Amino acid sequence: MPTLRTFKLLLIKLTFFGLALQGCGGANKNKKSQPTAVGSALSMTAEEAKSEILNKEFKKLLKTHITEFNQQEAISFSKSINYCDISGLKNLENIEELNSITSTSNYHACKNDNSTQNGMTTMTYTQTDEDGKFPKHLTLTANDDYKFNHFMLKKDALVKCQISYKQDQSLEKIVILINGQVEYNAKTYTLENHEEIITF
């Protein structure tokens, strides 16, 4: 029976050929496939890294100022000099106009529990409630280089914010539009209509 013998030899050759193509050790069906480029699945683009940094730093900065504004018992519409919690001074001038409150602050090595600030800003809060709190819009301008912790808004940087609150009046979301230069860890970013969405 040469036909059966030929068939068996062909079957044995195909089996060995299949094993040779598979390699030693056999296939492990539980093992997940890995990307061929090392680190490609975990890498971030420069734009994504910049956005993550800006989002984190602006979240701290804006939460500090908006929370401080909303916690004031009454707005004082005069010039004042305040000592910071730990060290430094803060010169403050508030001006109330139709449907807006403008606060110009000049920080001199001002250290509090949560922040270190230096420089001058003008913040205009609009669409506040009947008590002059919980604004829906904020425009922040750096009158000169304004440093907040390790983050700096360079002179003339402009940040426009649209603010929404939860039912308990805590911050829910801030949509910001940034124009100008910001600096973080000795890197300067020049931004033109750069949008960030900050959630709490």
Protein Blocks (a to p, Z undefined) as FASTA:
>chain_A
ZZlmmmmmmmmmmmmmmmmmnoghiaafkbccddfbghklmpccfklmmmmmmmmmmmmm
mmmmmmmmmmpmbdcfbdcddddfkgccddddddddehiacdddddehiacfkbcceddd
ddddehiafkopaifbdcdddfbdcdehjaccdehiacdddddddfkopafbdcdddedj
ddeehiacddehiacdddZZ
